[in-house]
Amino acid sequence: MVSPTQETEHVEPGYRLGRWEVWPRRNQLAGPRGTVHMEPKLMKILLCLIAGKGKVVAKQAILNEVWPSVHVEDRVLARRISELRKLLGDNSREPIYIETVRKGGYRLLMPAEPGLNSPVVEDRSQKPAPLRWLGLAAVVVVAAWVLVSVLRPPAPAAPLDHLTQRLPLTSFPGLEYDPAFSPDSRQLAFSWRQEENPSFDLFIKNLATGKLRQVTSDPGDDRNPVFSPDGRFLAFTRNHPNDRGIYLLELQGDKTQKVAESRLDRIEGLAWSPDGKYLAYPGKNRVFGGQCIMLLHLATRVEKQLTFPHGGGEHDSLPVFSPDGHQLAFRRSGVLLGQVIHTVATAGGPSRQVAGSGASVVGGMDWAADGKSLIYSRFGRTHFNLWTLPLQGDAPQQLPGGDIHAYRPRYSPDGGMLAYMRWTGQSNIWQVDLDGQTGIAGHEPFCASTLWDMAPTWSPEGDRVAFHSNRGGSWQIWVADEVCAEARPITVFQDSSCGNPSWSPTGRMLAFDVRGEGSGIYTIPADGGYPRRITRDEHLNLLPRWSRDGLTIYYTSLREKRWQLFRIPAGVGDRQQPEFFLKMHFLPFSQISQLL
């Protein structure tokens, strides 16, 4: 039996093809430009042509050999032939090696002479992946507009139990964000980035007459509008490279004044206290770093830090005051932690988590008029849905009505309406030519769907891509071949979310994380099979990565309110115990990966 690091010697057969030596076992060409590493699929195509011995090889015969039992279009083969020609230094118009036979297939013009033999010492230890010709990235495309759902009957203190009517409030071309009702519930402010305008401006719509009024026009992004309790002012955030901060706009005189500076690149959320004395917004955490919630006393312009998120990349955003002004709800996001909802007394003190978990994504919240519950937006399997959250013991309940793509909900002060952003989007994987060998112009989508495909990673041999996606209705691990002629899920978790796949150095196994029921680090055969749980503690464990020898799996773990790096033997068994490896003090993950 050969150990993982044992070396063996064998004789490798090869071919001489013109000026090139072809070494199939190594997937290499050796010739005028030195040694060139080929993708396995390209070598298989070349071997099909060599086997034809100068005769025309039909396209379908090549497809059947290289992509067995998978439907692949002719254009995929044509692109691969183009890549093969580039490696050989061939030209399709005046070919030396490969000829295209119209309506037939392809023919090798140069005879391939067998008989080359090369003794090869193969180190069977795990090797790092070769440089791929494709770079992969997950790209998010978003569209949003504002809708109003009308609640019946309009009782300010009644809990929200149903939406009787949904009406689009804005349907302008571009993006409409950040709905905010006026104190009398007759107007709604929002930010709008028009198609011809690169930045967001603020608008106010009269809900009775439909009249639209633009109230700001600036090169920077004006976002997060909120009315003062007396309706005389509109507070908002402005984000410009040379001008970031909190502003007040006098609605009668159109006078604007800056009331606070901001050191954040992006300000998410702004709230005005019911007594009119304070503004709440995200700011720099002066204690642990990151982002906290600040209170600004408008009369004195004195800032006070209200929340104190812990280190490890925690950030607070989207503040909203309770109706009596004694509490503030906000969203806390962690590095890979997910998003949760906290409340804190505006007088100060520790915050309390009231909703969310490590697997959740929260899209904003607002208080019910009685102050006893929250309505919030939470990302489900495929969409943002609205949930009601009683603050005294009862479990959250999803609002009836199905997936309504609701984001940043806002109650009207009279309790009769709920405004929210209808948010749609998708995340696709794109491929980029890194070395000019593929013929891809710029970048192209890879394995696109209408939902969310994320965290792509090449197999060590470069012939498969693993990623996580909700294209099947829930978050699972998917594997596709190199041209995505076939993509299929290899996990079938019912009540959990799978993510962040990582290939073993042999390419036979994948490690991944699970959030929700049965959360932890798992491994599964890359061809599908039974997933095996590697970690069995109660901590949030994410982002598994294999060691180069394939014997250890490293992962991040949230412990003692800090992210730490642990490692565990890759072998399966309840007796395997994780070992502490590194405490993360705001260390970028790119640097951590270099330690593995």
C-alpha positions as CSV (number, residue, x, y, z in Angstrom):
1,M,0.0,0.0,0.0
2,V,1.3,3.4,-0.9
3,S,1.4,6.0,1.8
4,P,0.3,9.6,1.1
5,T,3.9,10.8,0.7
6,Q,5.5,7.7,-1.0
7,E,7.2,8.2,-4.3
8,T,6.8,5.6,-7.1
9,E,8.6,5.3,-10.5
10,H,7.0,4.3,-13.8
11,V,7.5,4.8,-17.5
12,E,5.3,7.3,-19.1
13,P,4.4,6.9,-22.9
14,G,4.3,10.0,-25.0
15,Y,3.9,11.2,-28.6
16,R,5.9,13.5,-30.9
17,L,3.6,15.9,-32.7
18,G,5.6,18.1,-35.0
19,R,7.7,20.4,-32.7
20,W,5.9,19.2,-29.6
21,E,6.1,16.3,-27.2
22,V,2.8,15.2,-25.9
23,W,2.7,13.7,-22.4
24,P,-0.9,12.6,-21.6
25,R,-0.3,11.3,-18.1
26,R,1.1,14.7,-17.0
27,N,-1.3,16.7,-19.2
28,Q,1.7,18.5,-20.6
29,L,3.1,19.7,-23.9
30,A,6.9,20.2,-24.2
31,G,8.2,22.1,-27.1
32,P,9.4,25.5,-28.5
33,R,7.7,27.5,-25.7
34,G,8.9,25.2,-23.0
35,T,6.6,23.0,-20.9
36,V,2.9,23.9,-21.1
37,H,0.4,22.4,-18.6
38,M,-2.9,21.5,-20.3
39,E,-6.3,21.0,-18.9
40,P,-7.4,17.3,-18.8
41,K,-10.3,18.0,-21.2
42,L,-8.0,19.6,-23.7
43,M,-5.6,16.6,-23.5
44,K,-8.6,14.2,-24.1
45,I,-9.6,16.2,-27.2
46,L,-6.0,16.0,-28.5
47,L,-5.9,12.2,-27.9
48,C,-9.2,11.8,-29.8
49,L,-7.6,13.5,-32.8
50,I,-4.4,11.5,-32.4
51,A,-6.5,8.3,-32.4
52,G,-8.1,9.4,-35.7
53,K,-4.7,9.0,-37.4
54,G,-5.3,11.8,-39.9
55,K,-8.9,11.0,-40.5
56,V,-11.8,13.3,-39.8
57,V,-13.1,12.8,-36.3
58,A,-16.8,13.7,-36.0
59,K,-17.8,16.4,-33.5
60,Q,-20.2,14.1,-31.8
61,A,-17.6,11.4,-31.4
62,I,-15.3,13.8,-29.6
63,L,-18.2,15.0,-27.4
64,N,-19.1,11.5,-26.5
65,E,-15.6,10.7,-25.5
66,V,-14.7,13.8,-23.6
67,W,-18.1,14.5,-22.0
68,P,-19.8,11.1,-21.7
69,S,-23.5,11.0,-20.8
70,V,-23.7,14.8,-20.8
71,H,-25.3,17.1,-23.4
72,V,-22.7,19.6,-24.6
73,E,-23.3,22.1,-27.4
74,D,-21.0,22.3,-30.4
75,R,-19.9,25.8,-29.5
76,V,-18.3,24.4,-26.3
77,L,-16.2,22.0,-28.4
78,A,-15.3,24.8,-30.8
79,R,-14.0,27.0,-28.0
80,R,-11.9,24.1,-26.7
81,I,-10.5,23.5,-30.1
82,S,-9.6,27.2,-30.3
83,E,-7.8,26.9,-26.9
84,L,-5.9,23.8,-28.1
85,R,-4.8,25.6,-31.2
86,K,-3.5,28.5,-29.2
87,L,-1.4,26.1,-27.0
88,L,0.1,24.5,-30.2
89,G,0.7,27.9,-31.9
90,D,-1.7,26.9,-34.6
91,N,-4.0,29.1,-36.8
92,S,-7.5,28.2,-37.9
93,R,-7.1,30.0,-41.3
94,E,-3.8,28.3,-42.2
95,P,-3.7,25.3,-39.9
96,I,-0.6,23.2,-39.3
97,Y,-1.9,20.9,-36.7
98,I,-5.8,20.9,-36.5
99,E,-8.1,21.4,-39.5
100,T,-11.8,22.2,-39.2
101,V,-13.8,20.1,-41.7
102,R,-17.1,21.9,-42.4
103,K,-20.2,19.9,-41.3
104,G,-17.8,17.1,-40.4
105,G,-15.5,17.5,-37.5
106,Y,-11.8,18.0,-37.0
107,R,-8.7,16.4,-38.4
108,L,-5.1,16.2,-37.2
109,L,-2.9,17.3,-40.1
110,M,0.4,16.4,-38.4
111,P,1.1,12.7,-37.7
112,A,1.5,11.9,-34.0
113,E,4.5,9.5,-33.6
114,P,4.3,7.2,-30.6
115,G,7.3,5.7,-28.9
116,L,8.4,8.5,-26.5
117,N,9.1,7.1,-23.1
118,S,10.0,9.1,-20.0
119,P,10.8,7.7,-16.6
120,V,8.8,9.7,-14.2
121,V,9.1,9.8,-10.4
122,E,5.7,10.7,-9.1
123,D,5.4,12.2,-5.7
124,R,2.0,11.1,-4.5
125,S,1.8,13.6,-1.7
126,Q,-0.8,16.4,-2.2
127,K,0.2,19.2,-4.5
128,P,-1.1,22.7,-4.8
129,A,-3.4,23.4,-7.7
130,P,-1.9,24.6,-10.9
131,L,-2.6,28.2,-12.1
132,R,-6.0,28.1,-13.7
133,W,-6.8,29.9,-16.9
134,L,-10.1,31.1,-15.4
135,G,-10.7,33.4,-12.5
136,L,-14.1,33.0,-10.9
137,A,-16.1,35.6,-9.0
138,A,-19.7,35.9,-7.7
139,V,-21.3,39.0,-9.0
140,V,-24.5,40.4,-7.5
141,V,-27.2,42.2,-9.6
142,V,-29.8,44.1,-7.7
143,A,-33.0,46.0,-8.5
144,A,-35.3,47.7,-6.0
145,W,-38.4,49.8,-5.9
146,V,-40.8,50.9,-3.2
147,L,-44.3,49.5,-2.5
148,V,-47.0,50.2,0.0
149,S,-49.1,47.5,1.6
150,V,-52.3,48.8,3.1
151,L,-53.3,47.3,6.5
152,R,-57.0,47.0,7.4
153,P,-58.4,48.0,9.8
154,P,-56.1,51.0,10.4
155,A,-55.7,50.6,14.2
156,P,-52.4,52.1,15.4
157,A,-51.9,49.8,18.4
158,A,-53.1,46.6,16.7
159,P,-50.5,44.0,15.7
160,L,-50.0,43.4,12.1
161,D,-51.6,40.1,11.1
162,H,-52.2,40.5,7.3
163,L,-51.7,42.7,4.3
164,T,-55.0,43.3,2.5
165,Q,-53.6,45.1,-0.5
166,R,-50.2,45.7,-2.1
167,L,-49.8,48.8,-4.3
168,P,-46.6,49.9,-6.0
169,L,-45.8,53.3,-4.8
170,T,-42.9,54.0,-7.2
171,S,-42.1,52.3,-10.5
172,F,-39.6,54.7,-11.9
173,P,-36.6,53.5,-14.0
174,G,-33.6,53.1,-11.8
175,L,-33.3,52.2,-8.1
176,E,-35.6,53.5,-5.3
177,Y,-34.6,52.9,-1.7
178,D,-35.2,54.0,1.9
179,P,-38.9,54.6,2.3
180,A,-39.8,57.0,5.2
181,F,-43.3,58.3,6.1
182,S,-44.0,61.8,7.2
183,P,-45.5,62.3,10.7
184,D,-49.0,62.7,9.3
185,S,-48.6,59.7,7.1
186,R,-49.5,61.8,4.0
187,Q,-46.1,61.9,2.4
188,L,-43.3,59.4,1.8
189,A,-39.6,60.3,1.3
190,F,-37.3,58.0,-0.5
191,S,-33.9,58.0,-2.4
192,W,-33.8,57.4,-6.1
193,R,-31.0,56.8,-8.5
194,Q,-32.3,57.6,-11.9
195,E,-30.9,55.8,-14.9
196,E,-29.1,58.8,-16.3
197,N,-27.8,59.9,-12.9
198,P,-24.9,58.1,-11.2
199,S,-25.9,59.1,-7.7
200,F,-28.9,58.9,-5.4
201,D,-31.1,62.0,-4.7
202,L,-34.0,62.4,-2.3
203,F,-37.6,62.8,-3.3
204,I,-40.9,63.2,-1.5
205,K,-44.2,61.9,-2.8
206,N,-47.6,63.2,-1.8
207,L,-49.6,60.0,-1.3
208,A,-53.0,61.7,-1.9
209,T,-52.2,63.6,-5.1
210,G,-49.2,61.6,-6.4
211,K,-47.2,64.8,-6.8
212,L,-43.4,64.1,-6.7
213,R,-40.9,66.7,-5.4
214,Q,-37.1,66.4,-5.6
215,V,-35.5,67.9,-2.5
216,T,-31.8,67.2,-3.0
217,S,-29.4,67.2,-6.0
218,D,-25.8,66.5,-5.2
219,P,-22.9,64.6,-6.9
220,G,-22.8,62.4,-3.8
221,D,-25.3,59.8,-2.7
222,D,-28.1,61.2,-0.5
223,R,-29.7,58.3,1.3
224,N,-31.6,57.3,4.5
225,P,-34.2,60.1,4.7
226,V,-36.1,60.5,7.9
227,F,-38.6,63.2,8.9
228,S,-38.4,65.2,12.1
229,P,-41.3,64.5,14.5
230,D,-42.7,67.9,13.7
231,G,-42.4,67.4,10.0
232,R,-40.3,70.5,9.4
233,F,-37.0,68.9,8.6
234,L,-35.6,65.9,6.7
235,A,-32.5,64.3,8.0
236,F,-30.4,62.2,5.6
237,T,-26.9,60.8,5.0
238,R,-24.6,62.0,2.2
239,N,-21.7,59.9,0.9
240,H,-19.2,61.6,-1.4
241,P,-15.4,61.1,-1.5
242,N,-14.9,64.6,-0.2
243,D,-18.1,65.0,1.9
244,R,-19.5,62.3,4.2
245,G,-21.9,63.0,7.0
246,I,-25.3,63.6,8.4
247,Y,-27.4,66.5,7.1
248,L,-30.6,68.4,7.9
249,L,-32.8,69.8,5.2
250,E,-35.4,72.5,6.1
251,L,-38.3,71.5,4.0
252,Q,-39.9,75.0,3.8
253,G,-36.8,77.0,3.0
254,D,-34.7,74.2,1.3
255,K,-31.7,75.1,3.6
256,T,-29.3,72.3,4.2
257,Q,-26.8,72.1,7.1
258,K,-24.3,69.4,8.0
259,V,-24.7,68.3,11.6
260,A,-22.1,65.5,11.9
261,E,-19.1,64.1,10.1
262,S,-18.8,60.5,9.2
263,R,-15.7,58.4,8.7
264,L,-17.6,55.5,7.2
265,D,-17.5,54.7,3.6
266,R,-21.1,53.8,3.7
267,I,-23.8,54.8,6.3
268,E,-26.6,52.3,6.6
269,G,-29.6,53.7,8.4
270,L,-30.6,56.9,10.2
271,A,-33.3,57.4,12.9
272,W,-34.9,60.4,14.6
273,S,-36.0,60.1,18.2
274,P,-39.7,60.7,18.9
275,D,-38.9,63.7,21.2
276,G,-36.9,65.3,18.4
277,K,-33.7,65.6,20.4
278,Y,-31.5,62.9,18.9
279,L,-30.4,61.3,15.7
280,A,-29.1,57.7,15.7
281,Y,-26.8,56.4,13.0
282,P,-23.8,54.1,12.4
283,G,-20.3,55.4,13.3
284,K,-16.8,54.2,14.1
285,N,-16.5,52.0,17.1
286,R,-14.0,53.8,19.4
287,V,-13.4,50.8,21.6
288,F,-13.1,47.6,19.6
289,G,-13.0,49.1,16.0
290,G,-15.6,48.3,13.4
291,Q,-18.9,50.0,13.4
292,C,-21.3,51.0,16.3
293,I,-24.5,53.1,16.7
294,M,-24.0,56.7,17.7
295,L,-26.4,59.2,19.3
296,L,-26.2,62.8,18.3
297,H,-27.7,65.4,20.6
298,L,-29.0,68.0,18.0
299,A,-29.0,71.0,20.4
300,T,-25.3,70.5,21.5
301,R,-24.0,68.5,18.5
302,V,-22.4,66.1,21.0
303,E,-22.0,62.5,19.9
304,K,-22.3,59.5,22.2
305,Q,-21.4,55.9,21.5
306,L,-24.5,53.8,22.3
307,T,-23.5,50.3,21.3
308,F,-20.3,48.4,21.7
309,P,-20.0,45.5,19.3
310,H,-17.1,43.1,20.1
311,G,-14.0,42.7,17.9
312,G,-13.8,40.2,15.1
313,G,-15.5,42.4,12.5
314,E,-18.9,43.0,14.2
315,H,-20.8,46.0,12.8
316,D,-24.1,47.7,13.9
317,S,-26.4,49.4,11.5
318,L,-30.1,50.2,10.6
319,P,-31.1,51.8,13.9
320,V,-34.8,52.5,14.7
321,F,-36.3,54.1,17.8
322,S,-39.2,52.6,19.7
323,P,-42.4,54.7,19.8
324,D,-41.6,55.9,23.3
325,G,-38.0,56.6,22.5
326,H,-36.7,54.5,25.4
327,Q,-35.2,51.7,23.2
328,L,-33.4,51.4,20.0
329,A,-33.5,48.3,17.7
330,F,-30.6,47.7,15.3
331,R,-29.0,45.1,13.1
332,R,-25.7,43.5,14.2
333,S,-23.6,41.9,11.5
334,G,-20.5,39.8,12.1
335,V,-17.7,38.6,9.9
336,L,-19.3,35.4,8.5
337,L,-21.6,35.6,11.6
338,G,-24.8,36.4,9.7
339,Q,-27.1,39.2,10.9
340,V,-29.1,39.4,14.1
341,I,-31.4,42.0,15.7
342,H,-30.5,43.6,19.0
343,T,-32.3,46.1,21.2
344,V,-30.6,48.6,23.6
345,A,-31.9,51.2,26.0
346,T,-31.3,54.7,24.7
347,A,-30.1,55.7,28.2
348,G,-27.2,53.2,27.7
349,G,-26.3,49.7,28.8
350,P,-25.7,46.3,27.2
351,S,-27.7,45.3,24.1
352,R,-29.8,42.2,23.9
353,Q,-30.2,39.9,20.9
354,V,-33.9,39.4,20.1
355,A,-33.9,37.7,16.7
356,G,-31.6,36.0,14.2
357,S,-28.9,33.4,14.2
358,G,-25.6,32.7,12.5
359,A,-27.4,31.7,9.3
360,S,-29.7,34.7,9.0
361,V,-29.7,37.7,6.9
362,V,-31.8,40.6,8.2
363,G,-33.0,43.3,5.8
364,G,-34.2,45.9,8.2
365,M,-36.9,46.3,10.9
366,D,-39.4,48.7,12.5
367,W,-41.4,48.9,15.7
368,A,-45.1,48.3,15.9
369,A,-47.0,51.4,17.2
370,D,-47.5,49.8,20.7
371,G,-43.8,49.2,21.1
372,K,-44.4,45.5,22.0
373,S,-43.3,43.9,18.8
374,L,-41.1,44.4,15.7
375,I,-41.6,43.7,12.1
376,Y,-38.5,42.7,10.3
377,S,-37.3,41.4,7.0
378,R,-35.4,38.1,6.9
379,F,-33.9,36.2,4.0
380,G,-35.5,32.8,3.6
381,R,-34.6,30.1,1.2
382,T,-34.7,32.4,-1.8
383,H,-36.3,35.7,-0.9
384,F,-36.7,38.3,1.8
385,N,-39.9,37.8,3.8
386,L,-41.6,39.8,6.5
387,W,-41.8,38.5,10.1
388,T,-43.4,39.8,13.2
389,L,-41.4,39.4,16.5
390,P,-43.2,39.8,19.9
391,L,-40.6,41.0,22.4
392,Q,-42.1,39.1,25.3
393,G,-41.5,35.4,24.8
394,D,-43.5,34.4,21.7
395,A,-41.7,33.1,18.7
396,P,-41.4,35.1,15.4
397,Q,-44.1,34.5,12.9
398,Q,-43.9,34.9,9.2
399,L,-46.4,37.3,7.8
400,P,-49.0,35.4,5.6
401,G,-48.8,36.2,2.0
402,G,-45.7,34.2,0.8
403,D,-42.5,35.5,-0.6
404,I,-43.0,39.2,-1.2
405,H,-39.3,40.2,-1.5
406,A,-39.8,42.8,1.3
407,Y,-36.8,44.8,2.5
408,R,-36.4,47.8,4.9
409,P,-40.1,47.8,6.2
410,R,-41.5,51.1,7.6
411,Y,-44.8,51.6,9.4
412,S,-46.8,54.7,8.8
413,P,-47.4,56.7,12.0
414,D,-51.2,56.2,11.8
415,G,-50.7,52.4,11.7
416,G,-52.6,52.0,8.4
417,M,-49.8,51.4,6.0
418,L,-46.5,49.6,5.7
419,A,-43.9,50.7,3.1
420,Y,-41.1,48.5,2.1
421,M,-38.6,48.0,-0.7
422,R,-39.3,45.2,-3.1
423,W,-35.9,43.9,-3.6
424,T,-34.9,41.4,-6.3
425,G,-31.4,40.3,-7.2
426,Q,-29.2,37.4,-8.2
427,S,-25.6,36.5,-7.8
428,N,-23.9,34.8,-10.7
429,I,-20.5,33.3,-11.2
430,W,-18.3,34.9,-13.9
431,Q,-15.2,33.7,-15.6
432,V,-12.2,35.8,-16.6
433,D,-9.3,34.9,-18.9
434,L,-6.2,35.3,-16.8
435,D,-3.5,34.4,-19.3
436,G,-5.0,35.1,-22.7
437,Q,-5.3,31.4,-23.6
438,T,-9.0,30.9,-23.7
439,G,-10.4,33.3,-26.3
440,I,-12.8,34.8,-23.7
441,A,-13.3,38.5,-24.4
442,G,-13.3,40.3,-21.0
443,H,-15.5,38.2,-18.8
444,E,-18.4,35.8,-19.3
445,P,-21.0,34.2,-17.0
446,F,-20.3,30.7,-15.8
447,C,-23.2,28.4,-15.0
448,A,-25.6,31.2,-14.6
449,S,-29.0,30.9,-13.0
450,T,-31.8,33.2,-12.0
451,L,-31.0,32.9,-8.2
452,W,-27.9,33.0,-6.1
453,D,-24.6,31.2,-7.0
454,M,-21.7,32.0,-4.7
455,A,-18.3,30.9,-3.4
456,P,-16.9,29.2,-6.6
457,T,-13.7,27.1,-6.3
458,W,-11.8,25.1,-8.8
459,S,-10.9,21.4,-8.2
460,P,-7.2,20.7,-8.0
461,E,-7.2,19.2,-11.5
462,G,-9.1,22.2,-12.9
463,D,-11.9,20.0,-14.4
464,R,-14.7,20.9,-11.9
465,V,-16.1,23.8,-10.0
466,A,-17.9,23.6,-6.6
467,F,-20.1,26.4,-5.3
468,H,-23.1,27.0,-3.1
469,S,-26.4,28.0,-4.5
470,N,-30.1,28.3,-3.7
471,R,-31.1,27.6,-7.4
472,G,-32.8,24.4,-6.2
473,G,-34.9,26.2,-3.5
474,S,-32.5,25.9,-0.6
475,W,-28.8,26.5,0.0
476,Q,-26.8,23.4,-1.1
477,I,-23.4,22.5,-2.4
478,W,-23.3,22.2,-6.2
479,V,-20.6,20.7,-8.5
480,A,-20.3,21.5,-12.2
481,D,-17.9,20.4,-14.9
482,E,-15.5,23.0,-16.3
483,V,-17.9,24.3,-18.9
484,C,-21.0,23.8,-16.8
485,A,-22.5,21.3,-19.2
486,E,-23.7,19.5,-16.1
487,A,-24.3,21.0,-12.7
488,R,-25.9,19.1,-9.8
489,P,-26.3,19.4,-6.0
490,I,-24.4,16.9,-3.9
491,T,-26.0,17.8,-0.6
492,V,-29.7,17.6,0.4
493,F,-30.0,19.2,3.8
494,Q,-33.6,20.0,4.5
495,D,-33.6,22.6,7.3
496,S,-30.1,24.0,7.1
497,S,-27.9,26.0,4.8
498,C,-24.8,24.6,3.2
499,G,-22.0,26.9,2.1
500,N,-18.3,27.6,1.4
501,P,-17.1,24.4,-0.3
502,S,-13.4,23.5,-0.2
503,W,-11.7,20.8,-2.3
504,S,-9.4,18.3,-0.7
505,P,-5.9,18.2,-2.4
506,T,-6.8,14.9,-4.2
507,G,-10.1,16.4,-5.6
508,R,-12.0,13.4,-4.2
509,M,-13.7,15.2,-1.2
510,L,-15.3,18.5,-0.4
511,A,-15.5,20.1,3.0
512,F,-18.2,22.6,3.7
513,D,-20.1,24.3,6.5
514,V,-23.7,24.0,7.6
515,R,-25.7,26.6,9.5
516,G,-29.0,25.8,11.2
517,E,-30.0,22.3,12.3
518,G,-26.9,20.1,12.6
519,S,-24.6,23.0,12.1
520,G,-20.8,22.3,11.8
521,I,-18.1,21.4,9.4
522,Y,-18.8,18.4,7.1
523,T,-17.1,16.5,4.4
524,I,-18.7,14.7,1.4
525,P,-17.4,12.8,-1.7
526,A,-17.1,15.2,-4.6
527,D,-19.2,12.8,-6.7
528,G,-21.9,12.8,-4.1
529,G,-22.6,10.5,-1.2
530,Y,-23.2,10.5,2.5
531,P,-22.0,13.7,4.2
532,R,-20.0,13.2,7.4
533,R,-19.9,15.7,10.3
534,I,-16.4,16.6,11.4
535,T,-17.2,19.1,14.2
536,R,-19.8,18.3,16.9
537,D,-19.6,21.3,19.3
538,E,-22.2,24.0,19.8
539,H,-20.1,26.8,18.4
540,L,-20.6,28.5,15.0
541,N,-17.9,26.9,12.8
542,L,-17.4,28.2,9.2
543,L,-15.1,28.4,6.2
544,P,-13.3,25.0,6.2
545,R,-10.0,24.8,4.3
546,W,-7.9,21.7,3.8
547,S,-4.2,21.5,4.7
548,R,-1.8,20.9,1.8
549,D,-1.2,17.3,2.9
550,G,-4.9,16.6,3.1
551,L,-4.7,15.4,6.7
552,T,-6.2,18.4,8.5
553,I,-9.1,20.8,8.1
554,Y,-8.8,24.4,9.3
555,Y,-11.9,26.4,10.0
556,T,-13.0,29.6,11.8
557,S,-15.0,29.3,15.0
558,L,-16.9,31.9,17.0
559,R,-15.9,31.4,20.6
560,E,-15.9,33.9,23.5
561,K,-17.4,36.5,21.2
562,R,-14.2,36.3,18.9
563,W,-13.4,34.5,15.8
564,Q,-10.6,32.0,16.3
565,L,-8.9,29.5,13.9
566,F,-9.1,25.8,14.8
567,R,-7.9,22.7,13.1
568,I,-9.2,19.1,13.3
569,P,-8.0,15.9,11.7
570,A,-9.8,15.2,8.4
571,G,-10.5,11.6,9.4
572,V,-14.0,10.9,10.5
573,G,-15.0,9.9,14.0
574,D,-16.6,11.1,17.1
575,R,-13.2,11.0,18.9
576,Q,-11.6,13.6,16.7
577,Q,-11.1,16.8,18.8
578,P,-10.5,20.2,17.4
579,E,-7.3,22.0,18.3
580,F,-6.9,25.8,18.8
581,F,-4.6,27.3,16.1
582,L,-4.9,31.1,16.1
583,K,-6.9,33.9,17.7
584,M,-8.0,36.4,15.0
585,H,-7.4,40.0,16.0
586,F,-8.9,41.6,12.9
587,L,-6.5,39.7,10.7
588,P,-7.7,39.7,7.1
589,F,-8.7,36.2,5.9
590,S,-6.3,36.6,2.9
591,Q,-3.5,36.6,5.4
592,I,-4.9,33.8,7.4
593,S,-5.1,31.6,4.3
594,Q,-1.4,32.0,3.8
595,L,-0.8,30.3,7.2
596,L,-2.6,27.1,6.2
